[in-house]
Amino acid sequence: MLSTVAYIVVLIALVGFIWRIITYARTPAPLKIPTTPAPVTALGVRLRMFTEVAFFNSLFKGNKWTWLGGYAFHLALLLVTIRHFRYFVDPLPPIFAHFQIIGIIAGIGMVAALGFLLVRRWWVDRTRFISSAADYAILLLLLGIGVTGLLMKFVVRPDIVEIKHAMIGWVTLQGFPTPSDALFVIHFILVLMLILIFPFSKLMHMGGIFFSPTRNQIDNPREKKHVNPWSKY
């Protein structure tokens, strides 16, 4: 039952993600609005997009504390994700052995960063004013995933062999019986909830940033006229 739900969730999320990307790509950009100082060449735009994605430049310039919490969370999430490959690959390539301790530390750091972002969102007046219930829900969902993961690591030890067998069965499209460990089932369901809402929430900034006219436009309004795409219709 759980494996069937997981396949449905991933399918919905995948279709939703593709649909949102197509929508972004087809949306006209009627104005030349790159955030200045902006690059004046195509290479400069590519470098700007790289630094934006890799280092969150605009967030760093806007608020250093938010950047610190956000960057720490995303970096920790990346390391945790790499560590989780051990549950989906058999035999595990030797290189992944080097990520185990780092991944555990990153898991603790991820929960700490999420806690900081949650408290800051509520504590800072101007941040609380623009925050919606969905913003808090996403943070709480991510915290739930992180906390249940740490509980399985340090408090309630599930049957890792059973879980790995189930996950390999899932990714190889063979399905799997619902694991016996209740905490893992809760952890897995929370992950499925995150995957399901991903394309329909602010989490889509992962793909949407590449279509942001304030970031992907060349600052050349004097050299080249920007034609409004809507003028073609």
C-alpha positions as CSV (number, residue, x, y, z in Angstrom):
1,M,0.0,0.0,0.0
2,L,2.7,2.5,1.0
3,S,4.8,1.8,-2.1
4,T,1.8,2.4,-4.3
5,V,1.1,5.7,-2.6
6,A,4.8,6.6,-3.0
7,Y,4.7,5.9,-6.8
8,I,1.6,8.1,-7.2
9,V,3.1,10.9,-5.2
10,V,6.3,10.9,-7.2
11,L,4.3,10.8,-10.5
12,I,2.2,13.8,-9.4
13,A,5.2,15.7,-8.3
14,L,7.1,15.0,-11.5
15,V,4.2,16.0,-13.7
16,G,3.7,19.1,-11.6
17,F,7.3,20.1,-11.7
18,I,7.4,19.7,-15.5
19,W,4.2,21.7,-15.9
20,R,5.5,24.5,-13.7
21,I,8.8,24.7,-15.7
22,I,6.9,24.8,-19.0
23,T,4.7,27.6,-17.6
24,Y,7.8,29.6,-16.5
25,A,9.4,29.1,-19.9
26,R,6.3,30.3,-21.8
27,T,5.6,33.3,-19.6
28,P,6.6,36.5,-21.5
29,A,9.1,39.0,-20.0
30,P,7.7,42.3,-21.2
31,L,10.2,44.5,-19.4
32,K,13.9,44.7,-19.2
33,I,14.3,44.5,-15.5
34,P,17.6,42.9,-14.4
35,T,18.5,43.9,-10.9
36,T,21.4,46.3,-11.0
37,P,24.4,46.2,-11.0
38,A,23.7,43.6,-13.7
39,P,26.0,41.9,-16.2
40,V,26.2,43.3,-19.7
41,T,27.2,40.0,-21.5
42,A,25.7,36.6,-21.8
43,L,28.7,35.1,-20.0
44,G,28.2,37.5,-17.2
45,V,24.6,36.4,-16.8
46,R,25.7,32.8,-16.6
47,L,28.3,33.6,-13.9
48,R,25.6,35.6,-12.0
49,M,23.2,32.7,-12.1
50,F,25.9,30.3,-11.0
51,T,26.8,32.4,-8.0
52,E,23.2,33.0,-7.2
53,V,22.4,29.3,-7.1
54,A,25.7,28.3,-5.5
55,F,26.1,31.1,-2.9
56,F,22.7,32.9,-2.6
57,N,24.2,36.3,-3.5
58,S,21.0,38.3,-3.4
59,L,20.0,36.8,0.0
60,F,23.5,37.6,1.4
61,K,23.1,41.2,0.3
62,G,19.6,41.5,1.7
63,N,20.1,40.0,5.1
64,K,23.2,38.2,6.5
65,W,21.4,36.3,9.3
66,T,18.7,34.9,6.9
67,W,21.5,34.0,4.4
68,L,23.4,32.2,7.2
69,G,20.4,30.1,8.2
70,G,19.3,29.5,4.7
71,Y,22.7,28.6,3.3
72,A,23.4,26.3,6.3
73,F,20.1,24.5,5.7
74,H,20.6,24.0,2.0
75,L,24.2,22.8,2.4
76,A,23.3,20.4,5.2
77,L,20.3,19.1,3.1
78,L,22.7,18.4,0.2
79,L,25.0,16.4,2.4
80,V,22.1,14.5,4.1
81,T,20.7,13.6,0.7
82,I,24.1,12.3,-0.5
83,R,24.3,10.1,2.7
84,H,20.9,8.7,2.0
85,F,22.1,7.1,-1.2
86,R,23.3,4.3,0.9
87,Y,19.7,3.1,1.3
88,F,19.1,3.1,-2.5
89,V,22.3,1.5,-3.9
90,D,23.6,-2.0,-3.4
91,P,26.5,-2.5,-3.4
92,L,27.4,0.9,-2.1
93,P,30.4,2.6,-4.0
94,P,33.3,3.1,-1.6
95,I,33.2,6.9,-2.1
96,F,30.0,7.1,-0.2
97,A,31.6,5.7,3.0
98,H,33.3,9.1,3.4
99,F,29.9,10.9,3.7
100,Q,28.5,8.9,6.6
101,I,29.9,10.9,9.5
102,I,29.6,14.2,7.5
103,G,26.0,13.3,6.7
104,I,25.2,12.7,10.4
105,I,26.7,16.0,11.4
106,A,24.9,17.7,8.6
107,G,21.6,16.2,9.8
108,I,22.1,17.9,13.2
109,G,23.0,21.1,11.4
110,M,20.0,21.0,9.2
111,V,17.6,20.7,12.1
112,A,19.4,23.5,13.9
113,A,19.3,25.8,10.8
114,L,15.6,25.0,10.4
115,G,14.9,25.8,14.0
116,F,16.8,29.1,13.6
117,L,14.8,30.0,10.5
118,L,11.5,29.2,12.1
119,V,12.2,31.2,15.2
120,R,13.5,34.1,13.1
121,R,10.4,34.1,10.9
122,W,8.2,34.4,14.0
123,W,10.6,36.7,16.0
124,V,11.4,39.4,13.4
125,D,8.4,41.7,12.9
126,R,8.8,42.4,9.2
127,T,9.4,38.8,8.5
128,R,6.4,37.7,10.5
129,F,4.3,40.2,8.7
130,I,5.0,38.7,5.3
131,S,4.9,35.1,6.4
132,S,1.9,32.9,5.5
133,A,0.6,29.7,7.1
134,A,2.2,27.8,4.2
135,D,5.6,29.2,5.1
136,Y,5.4,27.9,8.6
137,A,3.9,24.6,7.4
138,I,6.9,23.9,5.1
139,L,9.4,24.7,7.8
140,L,7.6,22.4,10.3
141,L,7.4,19.7,7.7
142,L,11.1,19.9,7.1
143,L,11.7,19.9,10.8
144,G,9.6,16.8,11.2
145,I,11.6,15.0,8.6
146,G,14.9,16.1,10.2
147,V,13.9,15.2,13.8
148,T,12.4,11.8,12.9
149,G,15.6,11.1,11.0
150,L,17.8,12.0,14.0
151,L,15.6,9.9,16.3
152,M,16.1,6.9,14.1
153,K,19.9,7.5,14.2
154,F,20.3,8.2,17.9
155,V,17.2,7.0,19.8
156,V,15.1,4.4,18.1
157,R,17.2,2.1,15.9
158,P,15.1,0.6,13.1
159,D,16.0,-2.5,11.1
160,I,18.4,-0.9,8.5
161,V,18.5,-4.1,6.4
162,E,14.7,-4.2,6.1
163,I,14.6,-0.5,5.2
164,K,17.3,-0.8,2.6
165,H,15.6,-3.8,1.0
166,A,12.4,-1.8,0.9
167,M,14.0,1.3,-0.7
168,I,15.9,-0.7,-3.3
169,G,12.6,-2.4,-4.2
170,W,11.0,1.0,-4.5
171,V,13.6,2.5,-6.8
172,T,13.7,-0.6,-9.0
173,L,9.9,-0.4,-9.4
174,Q,9.4,-3.7,-7.7
175,G,7.4,-2.3,-4.8
176,F,7.9,-3.2,-1.1
177,P,6.0,-4.3,1.9
178,T,5.4,-1.6,4.5
179,P,8.4,-1.7,6.9
180,S,7.6,-2.7,10.5
181,D,9.2,0.3,12.1
182,A,6.6,3.0,12.8
183,L,9.0,5.9,13.1
184,F,10.5,5.1,9.7
185,V,7.0,5.0,8.2
186,I,6.2,8.4,9.7
187,H,9.6,9.7,8.4
188,F,8.8,8.3,4.9
189,I,5.3,9.7,4.8
190,L,6.6,13.2,5.8
191,V,9.1,13.0,2.9
192,L,6.3,12.0,0.5
193,M,4.3,15.0,1.7
194,L,7.2,17.2,1.0
195,I,7.6,15.7,-2.5
196,L,3.9,16.1,-3.2
197,I,3.7,19.8,-2.3
198,F,7.1,20.7,-3.9
199,P,5.8,21.8,-7.4
200,F,2.8,23.6,-5.9
201,S,4.6,25.7,-3.3
202,K,7.4,28.2,-2.8
203,L,9.8,25.3,-2.9
204,M,9.7,25.6,-6.7
205,H,12.2,28.4,-6.4
206,M,14.7,25.7,-7.1
207,G,13.6,25.7,-10.7
208,G,12.0,29.1,-11.0
209,I,15.1,31.0,-10.3
210,F,16.5,30.2,-13.7
211,F,13.5,32.0,-15.3
212,S,13.6,35.1,-13.1
213,P,14.0,38.2,-15.4
214,T,15.7,40.0,-12.7
215,R,18.5,37.5,-12.8
216,N,18.6,36.0,-16.3
217,Q,18.5,39.2,-18.4
218,I,21.5,41.1,-19.9
219,D,21.6,44.7,-18.8
220,N,21.8,46.1,-22.4
221,P,18.7,48.3,-22.9
222,R,20.8,51.0,-24.6
223,E,22.5,48.6,-27.0
224,K,19.5,46.5,-27.9
225,K,15.8,47.2,-27.8
226,H,13.8,44.8,-25.7
227,V,10.7,43.9,-27.7
228,N,7.6,43.1,-25.6
229,P,6.6,39.5,-26.5
230,W,3.0,40.3,-26.1
231,S,3.3,42.7,-29.0
232,K,3.4,39.7,-31.3
233,Y,-0.2,38.8,-30.6
